[in-house]
Amino acid sequence: MLEQLQNAYEKTLGNLVFVDFLSKKVVSSGGLRGLEIELSKEKACRKDLITVINHHFKNGEFNLAIELIDVLSKRAEYIKRLEKQVQAYRRNKLSEIASQFELEKVSVVNYDAKPN
């Protein structure tokens, strides 16, 4: 049963597509893995933006720094939305797995539990 659940989970992950309706674009395809990849890319981009902003401030290029701060704030909002999507996806997946266990009347035991 566990193998069937894993196979179904893998198939489901491959078919999911998430859309950011505010920017009207597909966030990623590939389910949770795709979301996590997108989230890690955005966080890396945020760090790079902060570095560039600091560079422009040091060089006295305040207009460029201010423009990049606006971009950074938009990216921060996008990262928050992605984090919420990842949390919701995990919560829904956990709920789905728990309901499968309830339907099948499966009991969960420790890995090192000895049979009676």
C-alpha angles and dihedrals in degrees: 000000000000091000091051090050091050092049092049090047092052092049091049093050091054094054102048123106125185123204128201100215094192094061092027096230139115109262095202143311123230102068122246095354091054092049092049091049091049090048093051091048091052092049091051090049089051091055091049091050091052090052092050092047090053090049092053092048091051090051093048094246094138098161092057091046092052091050090051092049088058089051090048092053091051091049090050090055090049091050090052090052091049091049090052090049091051091049092048091048092051092046092050092047092050091049091049092051092047091051090050089055091049092050093048093044089232120167121212117226133180117271093241095044114131120225118246 
